[in-house]
Amino acid sequence: MSYIISVFSDFSKIKPATLSVIIAILFASFLLYILRNSVKFNAKMLVYGGLAIAISFVLSYIRFYHWPQGGSITPASMLPLFVFAYYYGAGPGILVGMAYGMLQLIQDPFVVHWIQLLLDYPLAFGALGLAGFFKKNLSFGVLVGGFGRFFSHFLSGVFFFASYAPKGMNPVVYSLLVNGILVGVEVLICFMVSIIPQVRNAIEIIKKKALA
């Protein structure tokens, strides 16, 4: 019996953050398996999805503000993901958003629990794909997808970051304020950029090529 225990003894050396990443990857793989028949990626979708992730990732490094426990305000870093979902629909948008969430986990990890990891990374950014349900109105899709991300972070804040709330402040109020400011400003920036006529026209021109 002791020999069997010794065989697996190195598992105790795995850091919580590493274990959380493994769990997140397994969870993402499980969702991919579930959606395998409803979401079909062709070569063009893969190219545009990769470009959306790459542009968002680069923009995420330009931070107007960075919250100590994770989260930041950037120059519309979510917009390429919203645009991808607008082009190809909610299913592909959710999967691309989840992939981007995994990159965010590598870039700026702040993990206290594996459920919190799922809420703050693959689920939060996957929710941006909800914009794909509004393929005739990108700006409204930005608001819906942005709310989806906010709600996921909000739940994480209530259940896993209550200890960071100022003394006497209700965790619900604390999470609402913090995520409302961080995600709310991010979504507002994306919304404002999406209604600029020149940007809107460019998005529509690229959409024709993306769907050709």
C-alpha positions, -999 to +999 in steps of 0.1 A: +000+000+000+028+024+009+044+017-025+012+026-043+010+059-023+047+066-032+040+062-069+015+091-068+034+112-042+046+137-068+010+148-074+012+166-041+038+189-056+015+202-082+008+239-075-029+249-071-026+273-101-012+246-123-040+222-112-066+248-118-053+253-154-055+216-160-091+216-147-100+245-169-085+228-200-104+197-192-136+217-187-131+235-220-124+202-238-157+188-223-176+218-237-159+214-271-170+177-271-206+187-263-207+213-290-188+193-316-219+186-338-235+220-335-204+241-342-185+235-375-153+254-380-140+258-416-106+272-426-118+307-429-135+307-395-103+294-379-083+322-395-107+349-384-110+333-349-072+333-346-070+369-357-097+379-333-079+362-304-045+377-314-058+413-317-077+411-284-046+396-267-024+424-280-049+451-270-052+435-235-016+445-228-025+482-232-041+489-198-056+521-187-061+505-152-053+472-137-071+458-106-048+441-081-070+409-079-072+407-117-091+425-144-083+457-162-096+485-184-082+483-220-088+500-254-117+478-265-097+445-263-130+425-263-143+441-295-126+416-319-142+388-300-176+404-302-171+410-340-162+373-345-194+362-328-213+388-348-199+373-380-203+336-372-228+332-344-230+324-307-215+288-308-182+297-325-181+330-306-184+312-273-156+287-282-133+315-294-141+335-263-132+305-241-099+300-259-091+337-253-100+332-216-074+305-214-048+329-227-059+355-202-054+329-175-018+325-186-013+362-190-028+375-158-037+346-134-053+352-101-067+319-088-081+311-054-104+281-063-110+260-094-146+271-096-135+307-095-111+300-123-139+287-144-160+317-137-134+343-143-117+329-173-133+304-198-169+311-187-166+349-184-149+353-218-169+326-234-200+346-225-188+373-249-199+349-276-236+356-267-232+386-290-236+361-318-273+358-310-277+393-324-262+390-359-281+421-371-271+444-343-235+443-332-238+471-307-267+454-288-247+422-290-218+439-273-241+449-244-255+414-240-221+396-243-206+422-219-234+416-194-227+378-197-190+384-188-200+408-160-224+383-144-198+355-144-173+378-127-200+390-103-207+355-091-170+349-087-166+381-067-195+373-044-184+338-035-146+339-037-135+375-031-157+386-002-126+389+020-114+417-001-145+438+005-140+468+029-150+461+065-188+462+068-195+462+031-218+435+017-199+411-007-228+415-032-224+452-032-186+450-034-187+426-063-213+447-081-193+479-077-159+464-087-171+444-116-196+470-126-167+496-129-141+473-145-163+453-169-188+481-173-162+506-185-147+479-208-181+472-224-189+509-227-156+515-246-164+486-269-199+499-274-188+534-282-162+522-307-187+499-324-210+528-332-183+550-348-195+551-384-160+544-399-155+514-376-190+502-383-185+504-421-151+486-418-167+458-398-195+454-424-170+453-453-149+427-436-181+407-427-189+403-464-154+388-470-156+367-439-189+351-450-182+349-487 
